[in-house]
């Protein structure tokens, strides 16, 4: 399952959301690494309804790491 990383920092399920200008697409493979292997993103309690995902520690440290990992536009 993919994620969309919104410009405001929100993470949403790719299948449960429509793309917006400025989104960064996180493919299935990277999403698996972030959630299952590194455990830096976790589903919101209501993810099945809202499609929201959260940074596990509530900070943006993981977001800064991800920015350095993604290819430059």
CHARMM internal coordinates of N, CA and C (Angstrom, degrees):
IC EDIT
DIST 1 N 1 CA 1.4423
DIST 1 CA 1 C 1.5279
ANGL 1 N 1 CA 1 C 108.01
DIST 1 C 2 N 1.2812
ANGL 1 CA 1 C 2 N 115.78
DIHE 1 N 1 CA 1 C 2 N 133.66
DIST 2 N 2 CA 1.4616
ANGL 1 C 2 N 2 CA 121.20
DIHE 1 CA 1 C 2 N 2 CA -179.14
DIST 2 CA 2 C 1.5273
ANGL 2 N 2 CA 2 C 110.98
DIHE 1 C 2 N 2 CA 2 C -90.87
DIST 2 C 3 N 1.3204
ANGL 2 CA 2 C 3 N 114.74
DIHE 2 N 2 CA 2 C 3 N 166.06
DIST 3 N 3 CA 1.4610
ANGL 2 C 3 N 3 CA 121.91
DIHE 2 CA 2 C 3 N 3 CA 175.18
DIST 3 CA 3 C 1.5180
ANGL 3 N 3 CA 3 C 108.97
DIHE 2 C 3 N 3 CA 3 C -125.95
DIST 3 C 4 N 1.3178
ANGL 3 CA 3 C 4 N 115.10
DIHE 3 N 3 CA 3 C 4 N 156.95
DIST 4 N 4 CA 1.4622
ANGL 3 C 4 N 4 CA 121.61
DIHE 3 CA 3 C 4 N 4 CA 169.16
DIST 4 CA 4 C 1.5301
ANGL 4 N 4 CA 4 C 106.48
DIHE 3 C 4 N 4 CA 4 C -115.49
DIST 4 C 5 N 1.2981
ANGL 4 CA 4 C 5 N 115.05
DIHE 4 N 4 CA 4 C 5 N 129.95
DIST 5 N 5 CA 1.4577
ANGL 4 C 5 N 5 CA 120.83
DIHE 4 CA 4 C 5 N 5 CA 177.47
DIST 5 CA 5 C 1.5093
ANGL 5 N 5 CA 5 C 106.45
DIHE 4 C 5 N 5 CA 5 C -102.57
DIST 5 C 6 N 1.3229
ANGL 5 CA 5 C 6 N 116.57
DIHE 5 N 5 CA 5 C 6 N 108.30
DIST 6 N 6 CA 1.4603
ANGL 5 C 6 N 6 CA 122.52
DIHE 5 CA 5 C 6 N 6 CA -177.03
DIST 6 CA 6 C 1.5279
ANGL 6 N 6 CA 6 C 110.79
DIHE 5 C 6 N 6 CA 6 C -74.12
DIST 6 C 7 N 1.3077
ANGL 6 CA 6 C 7 N 116.01
DIHE 6 N 6 CA 6 C 7 N 158.98
DIST 7 N 7 CA 1.4703
ANGL 6 C 7 N 7 CA 121.55
DIHE 6 CA 6 C 7 N 7 CA 178.93
DIST 7 CA 7 C 1.5222
ANGL 7 N 7 CA 7 C 112.37
DIHE 6 C 7 N 7 CA 7 C -58.51
DIST 7 C 8 N 1.3355
ANGL 7 CA 7 C 8 N 116.63
DIHE 7 N 7 CA 7 C 8 N -27.80
DIST 8 N 8 CA 1.4674
ANGL 7 C 8 N 8 CA 119.86
DIHE 7 CA 7 C 8 N 8 CA -179.87
DIST 8 CA 8 C 1.5278
ANGL 8 N 8 CA 8 C 112.54
DIHE 7 C 8 N 8 CA 8 C -85.11
DIST 8 C 9 N 1.3475
ANGL 8 CA 8 C 9 N 117.75
DIHE 8 N 8 CA 8 C 9 N 3.10
DIST 9 N 9 CA 1.4563
ANGL 8 C 9 N 9 CA 121.85
DIHE 8 CA 8 C 9 N 9 CA 178.45
DIST 9 CA 9 C 1.5115
ANGL 9 N 9 CA 9 C 114.68
DIHE 8 C 9 N 9 CA 9 C 96.71
DIST 9 C 10 N 1.3220
ANGL 9 CA 9 C 10 N 117.50
DIHE 9 N 9 CA 9 C 10 N -10.15
DIST 10 N 10 CA 1.4564
ANGL 9 C 10 N 10 CA 121.53
DIHE 9 CA 9 C 10 N 10 CA 179.85
DIST 10 CA 10 C 1.5244
ANGL 10 N 10 CA 10 C 110.18
DIHE 9 C 10 N 10 CA 10 C -66.83
DIST 10 C 11 N 1.3224
ANGL 10 CA 10 C 11 N 115.72
DIHE 10 N 10 CA 10 C 11 N 139.29
DIST 11 N 11 CA 1.4619
ANGL 10 C 11 N 11 CA 122.11
DIHE 10 CA 10 C 11 N 11 CA 173.72
DIST 11 CA 11 C 1.5183
ANGL 11 N 11 CA 11 C 107.92
DIHE 10 C 11 N 11 CA 11 C -107.78
DIST 11 C 12 N 1.3273
ANGL 11 CA 11 C 12 N 117.38
DIHE 11 N 11 CA 11 C 12 N 126.90
DIST 12 N 12 CA 1.4661
ANGL 11 C 12 N 12 CA 121.08
DIHE 11 CA 11 C 12 N 12 CA 179.51
DIST 12 CA 12 C 1.5232
ANGL 12 N 12 CA 12 C 109.82
DIHE 11 C 12 N 12 CA 12 C -131.37
DIST 12 C 13 N 1.3139
ANGL 12 CA 12 C 13 N 115.08
DIHE 12 N 12 CA 12 C 13 N 150.69
DIST 13 N 13 CA 1.4562
ANGL 12 C 13 N 13 CA 122.06
DIHE 12 CA 12 C 13 N 13 CA 177.61
DIST 13 CA 13 C 1.5241
ANGL 13 N 13 CA 13 C 109.46
DIHE 12 C 13 N 13 CA 13 C -60.44
DIST 13 C 14 N 1.3178
ANGL 13 CA 13 C 14 N 116.76
DIHE 13 N 13 CA 13 C 14 N 130.56
DIST 14 N 14 CA 1.4543
ANGL 13 C 14 N 14 CA 120.80
DIHE 13 CA 13 C 14 N 14 CA -179.93
DIST 14 CA 14 C 1.5127
ANGL 14 N 14 CA 14 C 113.16
DIHE 13 C 14 N 14 CA 14 C -64.59
DIST 14 C 15 N 1.3286
ANGL 14 CA 14 C 15 N 117.25
DIHE 14 N 14 CA 14 C 15 N -32.84
DIST 15 N 15 CA 1.4670
ANGL 14 C 15 N 15 CA 121.16
DIHE 14 CA 14 C 15 N 15 CA -178.72
DIST 15 CA 15 C 1.5265
ANGL 15 N 15 CA 15 C 112.51
DIHE 14 C 15 N 15 CA 15 C -78.24
DIST 15 C 16 N 1.3270
ANGL 15 CA 15 C 16 N 117.03
DIHE 15 N 15 CA 15 C 16 N -22.33
DIST 16 N 16 CA 1.4669
ANGL 15 C 16 N 16 CA 121.05
DIHE 15 CA 15 C 16 N 16 CA -176.00
DIST 16 CA 16 C 1.5222
ANGL 16 N 16 CA 16 C 112.41
DIHE 15 C 16 N 16 CA 16 C -104.76
DIST 16 C 17 N 1.3170
ANGL 16 CA 16 C 17 N 116.93
DIHE 16 N 16 CA 16 C 17 N 11.85
DIST 17 N 17 CA 1.4635
ANGL 16 C 17 N 17 CA 119.67
DIHE 16 CA 16 C 17 N 17 CA -177.75
DIST 17 CA 17 C 1.5190
ANGL 17 N 17 CA 17 C 110.29
DIHE 16 C 17 N 17 CA 17 C -140.85
DIST 17 C 18 N 1.3018
ANGL 17 CA 17 C 18 N 114.50
DIHE 17 N 17 CA 17 C 18 N 158.36
DIST 18 N 18 CA 1.4588
ANGL 17 C 18 N 18 CA 121.75
DIHE 17 CA 17 C 18 N 18 CA 175.41
DIST 18 CA 18 C 1.5274
ANGL 18 N 18 CA 18 C 108.43
DIHE 17 C 18 N 18 CA 18 C -96.87
DIST 18 C 19 N 1.3212
ANGL 18 CA 18 C 19 N 117.16
DIHE 18 N 18 CA 18 C 19 N 144.39
DIST 19 N 19 CA 1.4641
ANGL 18 C 19 N 19 CA 118.72
DIHE 18 CA 18 C 19 N 19 CA 178.42
DIST 19 CA 19 C 1.5193
ANGL 19 N 19 CA 19 C 111.70
DIHE 18 C 19 N 19 CA 19 C -65.73
DIST 19 C 20 N 1.3238
ANGL 19 CA 19 C 20 N 114.41
DIHE 19 N 19 CA 19 C 20 N 147.41
DIST 20 N 20 CA 1.4644
ANGL 19 C 20 N 20 CA 122.12
DIHE 19 CA 19 C 20 N 20 CA 174.82
DIST 20 CA 20 C 1.5192
ANGL 20 N 20 CA 20 C 108.44
DIHE 19 C 20 N 20 CA 20 C -124.90
DIST 20 C 21 N 1.3089
ANGL 20 CA 20 C 21 N 114.95
DIHE 20 N 20 CA 20 C 21 N 155.29
DIST 21 N 21 CA 1.4581
ANGL 20 C 21 N 21 CA 119.53
DIHE 20 CA 20 C 21 N 21 CA 176.41
DIST 21 CA 21 C 1.5227
ANGL 21 N 21 CA 21 C 108.82
DIHE 20 C 21 N 21 CA 21 C -58.86
DIST 21 C 22 N 1.3133
ANGL 21 CA 21 C 22 N 116.23
DIHE 21 N 21 CA 21 C 22 N 133.11
DIST 22 N 22 CA 1.4565
ANGL 21 C 22 N 22 CA 121.31
DIHE 21 CA 21 C 22 N 22 CA 178.56
DIST 22 CA 22 C 1.5124
ANGL 22 N 22 CA 22 C 114.78
DIHE 21 C 22 N 22 CA 22 C 93.05
DIST 22 C 23 N 1.3382
ANGL 22 CA 22 C 23 N 118.41
DIHE 22 N 22 CA 22 C 23 N -7.84
DIST 23 N 23 CA 1.4631
ANGL 22 C 23 N 23 CA 120.81
DIHE 22 CA 22 C 23 N 23 CA 177.60
DIST 23 CA 23 C 1.5234
ANGL 23 N 23 CA 23 C 110.56
DIHE 22 C 23 N 23 CA 23 C -62.43
DIST 23 C 24 N 1.3174
ANGL 23 CA 23 C 24 N 115.50
DIHE 23 N 23 CA 23 C 24 N 146.21
DIST 24 N 24 CA 1.4577
ANGL 23 C 24 N 24 CA 121.49
DIHE 23 CA 23 C 24 N 24 CA 167.96
DIST 24 CA 24 C 1.5167
ANGL 24 N 24 CA 24 C 106.29
DIHE 23 C 24 N 24 CA 24 C -106.28
DIST 24 C 25 N 1.3274
ANGL 24 CA 24 C 25 N 116.16
DIHE 24 N 24 CA 24 C 25 N 124.59
DIST 25 N 25 CA 1.4562
ANGL 24 C 25 N 25 CA 121.91
DIHE 24 CA 24 C 25 N 25 CA -177.25
DIST 25 CA 25 C 1.5221
ANGL 25 N 25 CA 25 C 109.30
DIHE 24 C 25 N 25 CA 25 C -86.74
DIST 25 C 26 N 1.3144
ANGL 25 CA 25 C 26 N 116.66
DIHE 25 N 25 CA 25 C 26 N 126.77
DIST 26 N 26 CA 1.4606
ANGL 25 C 26 N 26 CA 122.84
DIHE 25 CA 25 C 26 N 26 CA 176.91
DIST 26 CA 26 C 1.5226
ANGL 26 N 26 CA 26 C 106.58
DIHE 25 C 26 N 26 CA 26 C -108.26
DIST 26 C 27 N 1.3253
ANGL 26 CA 26 C 27 N 116.21
DIHE 26 N 26 CA 26 C 27 N 111.76
DIST 27 N 27 CA 1.4643
ANGL 26 C 27 N 27 CA 119.80
DIHE 26 CA 26 C 27 N 27 CA -174.78
DIST 27 CA 27 C 1.5314
ANGL 27 N 27 CA 27 C 112.01
DIHE 26 C 27 N 27 CA 27 C -72.76
DIST 27 C 28 N 1.3263
ANGL 27 CA 27 C 28 N 115.32
DIHE 27 N 27 CA 27 C 28 N 172.38
DIST 28 N 28 CA 1.4658
ANGL 27 C 28 N 28 CA 121.55
DIHE 27 CA 27 C 28 N 28 CA -175.94
DIST 28 CA 28 C 1.5283
ANGL 28 N 28 CA 28 C 112.40
DIHE 27 C 28 N 28 CA 28 C -56.19
DIST 28 C 29 N 1.3168
ANGL 28 CA 28 C 29 N 115.73
DIHE 28 N 28 CA 28 C 29 N -42.62
DIST 29 N 29 CA 1.4618
ANGL 28 C 29 N 29 CA 119.67
DIHE 28 CA 28 C 29 N 29 CA -176.08
DIST 29 CA 29 C 1.5261
ANGL 29 N 29 CA 29 C 111.87
DIHE 28 C 29 N 29 CA 29 C -65.09
DIST 29 C 30 N 1.3328
ANGL 29 CA 29 C 30 N 117.13
DIHE 29 N 29 CA 29 C 30 N -45.91
DIST 30 N 30 CA 1.4603
ANGL 29 C 30 N 30 CA 120.18
DIHE 29 CA 29 C 30 N 30 CA 178.90
DIST 30 CA 30 C 1.5260
ANGL 30 N 30 CA 30 C 110.60
DIHE 29 C 30 N 30 CA 30 C -69.11
DIST 30 C 31 N 1.3237
ANGL 30 CA 30 C 31 N 117.45
DIHE 30 N 30 CA 30 C 31 N -38.42
DIST 31 N 31 CA 1.4601
ANGL 30 C 31 N 31 CA 120.18
DIHE 30 CA 30 C 31 N 31 CA 176.87
DIST 31 CA 31 C 1.5249
ANGL 31 N 31 CA 31 C 110.64
DIHE 30 C 31 N 31 CA 31 C -59.43
DIST 31 C 32 N 1.3245
ANGL 31 CA 31 C 32 N 117.33
DIHE 31 N 31 CA 31 C 32 N -43.12
DIST 32 N 32 CA 1.4669
ANGL 31 C 32 N 32 CA 120.75
DIHE 31 CA 31 C 32 N 32 CA 177.96
DIST 32 CA 32 C 1.5284
ANGL 32 N 32 CA 32 C 110.11
DIHE 31 C 32 N 32 CA 32 C -60.29
DIST 32 C 33 N 1.3171
ANGL 32 CA 32 C 33 N 115.78
DIHE 32 N 32 CA 32 C 33 N -44.71
DIST 33 N 33 CA 1.4739
ANGL 32 C 33 N 33 CA 119.20
DIHE 32 CA 32 C 33 N 33 CA 179.76
DIST 33 CA 33 C 1.5261
ANGL 33 N 33 CA 33 C 111.16
DIHE 32 C 33 N 33 CA 33 C -61.73
DIST 33 C 34 N 1.3267
ANGL 33 CA 33 C 34 N 116.72
DIHE 33 N 33 CA 33 C 34 N -44.40
DIST 34 N 34 CA 1.4655
ANGL 33 C 34 N 34 CA 120.62
DIHE 33 CA 33 C 34 N 34 CA -178.94
DIST 34 CA 34 C 1.5242
ANGL 34 N 34 CA 34 C 112.88
DIHE 33 C 34 N 34 CA 34 C -67.63
DIST 34 C 35 N 1.3290
ANGL 34 CA 34 C 35 N 117.24
DIHE 34 N 34 CA 34 C 35 N -36.99
DIST 35 N 35 CA 1.4643
ANGL 34 C 35 N 35 CA 119.91
DIHE 34 CA 34 C 35 N 35 CA -175.29
DIST 35 CA 35 C 1.5254
ANGL 35 N 35 CA 35 C 113.33
DIHE 34 C 35 N 35 CA 35 C -92.25
DIST 35 C 36 N 1.3200
ANGL 35 CA 35 C 36 N 118.34
DIHE 35 N 35 CA 35 C 36 N -50.59
DIST 36 N 36 CA 1.4643
ANGL 35 C 36 N 36 CA 120.95
DIHE 35 CA 35 C 36 N 36 CA -173.88
DIST 36 CA 36 C 1.5290
ANGL 36 N 36 CA 36 C 113.27
DIHE 35 C 36 N 36 CA 36 C -85.53
DIST 36 C 37 N 1.3137
ANGL 36 CA 36 C 37 N 117.02
DIHE 36 N 36 CA 36 C 37 N -42.04
DIST 37 N 37 CA 1.4616
ANGL 36 C 37 N 37 CA 119.83
DIHE 36 CA 36 C 37 N 37 CA -175.59
DIST 37 CA 37 C 1.5234
ANGL 37 N 37 CA 37 C 113.02
DIHE 36 C 37 N 37 CA 37 C -86.17
DIST 37 C 38 N 1.3263
ANGL 37 CA 37 C 38 N 117.21
DIHE 37 N 37 CA 37 C 38 N -47.17
DIST 38 N 38 CA 1.4652
ANGL 37 C 38 N 38 CA 120.89
DIHE 37 CA 37 C 38 N 38 CA -176.71
DIST 38 CA 38 C 1.5234
ANGL 38 N 38 CA 38 C 113.62
DIHE 37 C 38 N 38 CA 38 C -96.28
DIST 38 C 39 N 1.3166
ANGL 38 CA 38 C 39 N 116.71
DIHE 38 N 38 CA 38 C 39 N -19.08
DIST 39 N 39 CA 1.4722
ANGL 38 C 39 N 39 CA 123.34
DIHE 38 CA 38 C 39 N 39 CA 179.94
DIST 39 CA 39 C 1.5275
ANGL 39 N 39 CA 39 C 112.77
DIHE 38 C 39 N 39 CA 39 C 54.55
DIST 39 C 40 N 1.3339
ANGL 39 CA 39 C 40 N 117.09
DIHE 39 N 39 CA 39 C 40 N 40.43
DIST 40 N 40 CA 1.4631
ANGL 39 C 40 N 40 CA 120.12
DIHE 39 CA 39 C 40 N 40 CA 178.28
DIST 40 CA 40 C 1.5214
ANGL 40 N 40 CA 40 C 112.40
DIHE 39 C 40 N 40 CA 40 C -98.07
DIST 40 C 41 N 1.3359
ANGL 40 CA 40 C 41 N 117.79
DIHE 40 N 40 CA 40 C 41 N -13.82
DIST 41 N 41 CA 1.4635
ANGL 40 C 41 N 41 CA 121.23
DIHE 40 CA 40 C 41 N 41 CA 171.41
DIST 41 CA 41 C 1.5202
ANGL 41 N 41 CA 41 C 108.36
DIHE 40 C 41 N 41 CA 41 C -125.17
DIST 41 C 42 N 1.3314
ANGL 41 CA 41 C 42 N 115.03
DIHE 41 N 41 CA 41 C 42 N 141.37
DIST 42 N 42 CA 1.4660
ANGL 41 C 42 N 42 CA 121.50
DIHE 41 CA 41 C 42 N 42 CA -178.47
DIST 42 CA 42 C 1.5239
ANGL 42 N 42 CA 42 C 108.88
DIHE 41 C 42 N 42 CA 42 C -134.95
DIST 42 C 43 N 1.3318
ANGL 42 CA 42 C 43 N 116.87
DIHE 42 N 42 CA 42 C 43 N 150.81
DIST 43 N 43 CA 1.4619
ANGL 42 C 43 N 43 CA 118.30
DIHE 42 CA 42 C 43 N 43 CA 178.10
DIST 43 CA 43 C 1.5236
ANGL 43 N 43 CA 43 C 111.16
DIHE 42 C 43 N 43 CA 43 C -71.93
DIST 43 C 44 N 1.3107
ANGL 43 CA 43 C 44 N 116.00
DIHE 43 N 43 CA 43 C 44 N 143.51
DIST 44 N 44 CA 1.4562
ANGL 43 C 44 N 44 CA 122.05
DIHE 43 CA 43 C 44 N 44 CA 171.64
DIST 44 CA 44 C 1.5249
ANGL 44 N 44 CA 44 C 108.09
DIHE 43 C 44 N 44 CA 44 C -62.27
DIST 44 C 45 N 1.3189
ANGL 44 CA 44 C 45 N 117.96
DIHE 44 N 44 CA 44 C 45 N 154.99
DIST 45 N 45 CA 1.4662
ANGL 44 C 45 N 45 CA 121.53
DIHE 44 CA 44 C 45 N 45 CA 179.73
DIST 45 CA 45 C 1.5269
ANGL 45 N 45 CA 45 C 111.78
DIHE 44 C 45 N 45 CA 45 C -56.23
DIST 45 C 46 N 1.3224
ANGL 45 CA 45 C 46 N 117.68
DIHE 45 N 45 CA 45 C 46 N -32.85
DIST 46 N 46 CA 1.4710
ANGL 45 C 46 N 46 CA 122.48
DIHE 45 CA 45 C 46 N 46 CA 179.90
DIST 46 CA 46 C 1.5295
ANGL 46 N 46 CA 46 C 112.08
DIHE 45 C 46 N 46 CA 46 C -104.83
DIST 46 C 47 N 1.3312
ANGL 46 CA 46 C 47 N 117.71
DIHE 46 N 46 CA 46 C 47 N 27.17
DIST 47 N 47 CA 1.4652
ANGL 46 C 47 N 47 CA 121.21
DIHE 46 CA 46 C 47 N 47 CA -175.27
DIST 47 CA 47 C 1.5225
ANGL 47 N 47 CA 47 C 112.80
DIHE 46 C 47 N 47 CA 47 C -55.50
DIST 47 C 48 N 1.3197
ANGL 47 CA 47 C 48 N 117.47
DIHE 47 N 47 CA 47 C 48 N -35.50
DIST 48 N 48 CA 1.4714
ANGL 47 C 48 N 48 CA 119.60
DIHE 47 CA 47 C 48 N 48 CA -179.44
DIST 48 CA 48 C 1.5230
ANGL 48 N 48 CA 48 C 111.56
DIHE 47 C 48 N 48 CA 48 C -60.78
DIST 48 C 49 N 1.3241
ANGL 48 CA 48 C 49 N 116.74
DIHE 48 N 48 CA 48 C 49 N -27.40
DIST 49 N 49 CA 1.4673
ANGL 48 C 49 N 49 CA 121.53
DIHE 48 CA 48 C 49 N 49 CA 179.13
DIST 49 CA 49 C 1.5309
ANGL 49 N 49 CA 49 C 110.67
DIHE 48 C 49 N 49 CA 49 C -97.21
DIST 49 C 50 N 1.3339
ANGL 49 CA 49 C 50 N 116.45
DIHE 49 N 49 CA 49 C 50 N -47.82
DIST 50 N 50 CA 1.4688
ANGL 49 C 50 N 50 CA 121.10
DIHE 49 CA 49 C 50 N 50 CA -172.73
DIST 50 CA 50 C 1.5216
ANGL 50 N 50 CA 50 C 114.21
DIHE 49 C 50 N 50 CA 50 C -87.75
DIST 50 C 51 N 1.3307
ANGL 50 CA 50 C 51 N 116.76
DIHE 50 N 50 CA 50 C 51 N -27.47
DIST 51 N 51 CA 1.4576
ANGL 50 C 51 N 51 CA 120.56
DIHE 50 CA 50 C 51 N 51 CA -175.25
DIST 51 CA 51 C 1.5211
ANGL 51 N 51 CA 51 C 113.71
DIHE 50 C 51 N 51 CA 51 C 76.99
DIST 51 C 52 N 1.3324
ANGL 51 CA 51 C 52 N 117.95
DIHE 51 N 51 CA 51 C 52 N 7.91
DIST 52 N 52 CA 1.4678
ANGL 51 C 52 N 52 CA 121.51
DIHE 51 CA 51 C 52 N 52 CA -176.60
DIST 52 CA 52 C 1.5251
ANGL 52 N 52 CA 52 C 112.49
DIHE 51 C 52 N 52 CA 52 C -81.40
DIST 52 C 53 N 1.3130
ANGL 52 CA 52 C 53 N 115.00
DIHE 52 N 52 CA 52 C 53 N 140.99
DIST 53 N 53 CA 1.4604
ANGL 52 C 53 N 53 CA 123.53
DIHE 52 CA 52 C 53 N 53 CA 171.78
DIST 53 CA 53 C 1.5182
ANGL 53 N 53 CA 53 C 107.10
DIHE 52 C 53 N 53 CA 53 C -122.21
DIST 53 C 54 N 1.3307
ANGL 53 CA 53 C 54 N 116.76
DIHE 53 N 53 CA 53 C 54 N 155.48
DIST 54 N 54 CA 1.4618
ANGL 53 C 54 N 54 CA 122.17
DIHE 53 CA 53 C 54 N 54 CA -175.17
DIST 54 CA 54 C 1.5217
ANGL 54 N 54 CA 54 C 110.61
DIHE 53 C 54 N 54 CA 54 C -130.09
DIST 54 C 55 N 1.3262
ANGL 54 CA 54 C 55 N 116.48
DIHE 54 N 54 CA 54 C 55 N 151.94
DIST 55 N 55 CA 1.4556
ANGL 54 C 55 N 55 CA 120.11
DIHE 54 CA 54 C 55 N 55 CA 169.18
DIST 55 CA 55 C 1.5207
ANGL 55 N 55 CA 55 C 106.46
DIHE 54 C 55 N 55 CA 55 C -69.22
DIST 55 C 56 N 1.3082
ANGL 55 CA 55 C 56 N 118.28
DIHE 55 N 55 CA 55 C 56 N 131.50
DIST 56 N 56 CA 1.4625
ANGL 55 C 56 N 56 CA 123.49
DIHE 55 CA 55 C 56 N 56 CA -171.03
DIST 56 CA 56 C 1.5256
ANGL 56 N 56 CA 56 C 113.71
DIHE 55 C 56 N 56 CA 56 C -58.30
DIST 56 C 57 N 1.3291
ANGL 56 CA 56 C 57 N 117.79
DIHE 56 N 56 CA 56 C 57 N -39.23
DIST 57 N 57 CA 1.4642
ANGL 56 C 57 N 57 CA 119.31
DIHE 56 CA 56 C 57 N 57 CA -176.82
DIST 57 CA 57 C 1.5253
ANGL 57 N 57 CA 57 C 113.32
DIHE 56 C 57 N 57 CA 57 C -95.76
DIST 57 C 58 N 1.3095
ANGL 57 CA 57 C 58 N 116.88
DIHE 57 N 57 CA 57 C 58 N 2.27
DIST 58 N 58 CA 1.4546
ANGL 57 C 58 N 58 CA 120.39
DIHE 57 CA 57 C 58 N 58 CA 178.35
DIST 58 CA 58 C 1.5187
ANGL 58 N 58 CA 58 C 114.19
DIHE 57 C 58 N 58 CA 58 C 78.87
DIST 58 C 59 N 1.3259
ANGL 58 CA 58 C 59 N 117.50
DIHE 58 N 58 CA 58 C 59 N -3.02
DIST 59 N 59 CA 1.4662
ANGL 58 C 59 N 59 CA 120.11
DIHE 58 CA 58 C 59 N 59 CA 179.89
DIST 59 CA 59 C 1.5212
ANGL 59 N 59 CA 59 C 109.82
DIHE 58 C 59 N 59 CA 59 C -101.78
DIST 59 C 60 N 1.3085
ANGL 59 CA 59 C 60 N 115.06
DIHE 59 N 59 CA 59 C 60 N -179.93
DIST 60 N 60 CA 1.4547
ANGL 59 C 60 N 60 CA 119.69
DIHE 59 CA 59 C 60 N 60 CA 177.32
DIST 60 CA 60 C 1.5268
ANGL 60 N 60 CA 60 C 111.60
DIHE 59 C 60 N 60 CA 60 C -105.27
DIST 60 C 61 N 1.3439
ANGL 60 CA 60 C 61 N 116.94
DIHE 60 N 60 CA 60 C 61 N 14.07
DIST 61 N 61 CA 1.4673
ANGL 60 C 61 N 61 CA 119.74
DIHE 60 CA 60 C 61 N 61 CA 178.52
DIST 61 CA 61 C 1.5233
ANGL 61 N 61 CA 61 C 110.48
DIHE 60 C 61 N 61 CA 61 C -60.33
DIST 61 C 62 N 1.3102
ANGL 61 CA 61 C 62 N 116.29
DIHE 61 N 61 CA 61 C 62 N -43.01
DIST 62 N 62 CA 1.4699
ANGL 61 C 62 N 62 CA 119.92
DIHE 61 CA 61 C 62 N 62 CA 178.70
DIST 62 CA 62 C 1.5190
ANGL 62 N 62 CA 62 C 110.45
DIHE 61 C 62 N 62 CA 62 C -65.40
DIST 62 C 63 N 1.3113
ANGL 62 CA 62 C 63 N 116.74
DIHE 62 N 62 CA 62 C 63 N -35.46
DIST 63 N 63 CA 1.4626
ANGL 62 C 63 N 63 CA 120.14
DIHE 62 CA 62 C 63 N 63 CA 178.94
DIST 63 CA 63 C 1.5265
ANGL 63 N 63 CA 63 C 110.47
DIHE 62 C 63 N 63 CA 63 C -64.21
DIST 63 C 64 N 1.3243
ANGL 63 CA 63 C 64 N 117.20
DIHE 63 N 63 CA 63 C 64 N -40.19
DIST 64 N 64 CA 1.4665
ANGL 63 C 64 N 64 CA 119.99
DIHE 63 CA 63 C 64 N 64 CA 178.25
DIST 64 CA 64 C 1.5280
ANGL 64 N 64 CA 64 C 110.60
DIHE 63 C 64 N 64 CA 64 C -64.20
DIST 64 C 65 N 1.3471
ANGL 64 CA 64 C 65 N 116.61
DIHE 64 N 64 CA 64 C 65 N -38.99
DIST 65 N 65 CA 1.4618
ANGL 64 C 65 N 65 CA 120.11
DIHE 64 CA 64 C 65 N 65 CA 176.95
DIST 65 CA 65 C 1.5217
ANGL 65 N 65 CA 65 C 110.14
DIHE 64 C 65 N 65 CA 65 C -62.88
DIST 65 C 66 N 1.3169
ANGL 65 CA 65 C 66 N 116.77
DIHE 65 N 65 CA 65 C 66 N -43.85
DIST 66 N 66 CA 1.4588
ANGL 65 C 66 N 66 CA 120.75
DIHE 65 CA 65 C 66 N 66 CA -178.09
DIST 66 CA 66 C 1.5252
ANGL 66 N 66 CA 66 C 110.89
DIHE 65 C 66 N 66 CA 66 C -64.38
DIST 66 C 67 N 1.3189
ANGL 66 CA 66 C 67 N 117.26
DIHE 66 N 66 CA 66 C 67 N -40.03
DIST 67 N 67 CA 1.4655
ANGL 66 C 67 N 67 CA 120.58
DIHE 66 CA 66 C 67 N 67 CA 178.28
DIST 67 CA 67 C 1.5276
ANGL 67 N 67 CA 67 C 110.07
DIHE 66 C 67 N 67 CA 67 C -58.15
DIST 67 C 68 N 1.3201
ANGL 67 CA 67 C 68 N 117.34
DIHE 67 N 67 CA 67 C 68 N -41.29
DIST 68 N 68 CA 1.4661
ANGL 67 C 68 N 68 CA 119.88
DIHE 67 CA 67 C 68 N 68 CA -179.77
DIST 68 CA 68 C 1.5243
ANGL 68 N 68 CA 68 C 111.68
DIHE 67 C 68 N 68 CA 68 C -70.31
DIST 68 C 69 N 1.3187
ANGL 68 CA 68 C 69 N 117.43
DIHE 68 N 68 CA 68 C 69 N -24.18
DIST 69 N 69 CA 1.4638
ANGL 68 C 69 N 69 CA 122.38
DIHE 68 CA 68 C 69 N 69 CA -178.38
DIST 69 CA 69 C 1.5252
ANGL 69 N 69 CA 69 C 112.35
DIHE 68 C 69 N 69 CA 69 C -81.19
DIST 69 C 70 N 1.3321
ANGL 69 CA 69 C 70 N 117.10
DIHE 69 N 69 CA 69 C 70 N -34.18
DIST 70 N 70 CA 1.4625
ANGL 69 C 70 N 70 CA 121.09
DIHE 69 CA 69 C 70 N 70 CA -174.91
DIST 70 CA 70 C 1.5241
ANGL 70 N 70 CA 70 C 111.40
DIHE 69 C 70 N 70 CA 70 C -72.96
DIST 70 C 71 N 1.3400
ANGL 70 CA 70 C 71 N 116.37
DIHE 70 N 70 CA 70 C 71 N 147.84
DIST 71 N 71 CA 1.4662
ANGL 70 C 71 N 71 CA 119.05
DIHE 70 CA 70 C 71 N 71 CA 177.03
DIST 71 CA 71 C 1.5250
ANGL 71 N 71 CA 71 C 111.14
DIHE 70 C 71 N 71 CA 71 C -64.13
DIST 71 C 72 N 1.2965
ANGL 71 CA 71 C 72 N 116.03
DIHE 71 N 71 CA 71 C 72 N 146.83
DIST 72 N 72 CA 1.4718
ANGL 71 C 72 N 72 CA 120.93
DIHE 71 CA 71 C 72 N 72 CA 178.85
DIST 72 CA 72 C 1.5153
ANGL 72 N 72 CA 72 C 109.68
DIHE 71 C 72 N 72 CA 72 C -74.18
DIST 72 C 73 N 1.3267
ANGL 72 CA 72 C 73 N 116.30
DIHE 72 N 72 CA 72 C 73 N 143.81
DIST 73 N 73 CA 1.4779
ANGL 72 C 73 N 73 CA 121.08
DIHE 72 CA 72 C 73 N 73 CA 178.58
DIST 73 CA 73 C 1.4976
ANGL 73 N 73 CA 73 C 110.36
DIHE 72 C 73 N 73 CA 73 C -84.85
END
COOR INIT
IC SEED 1 N 1 CA 1 C
IC BUILD
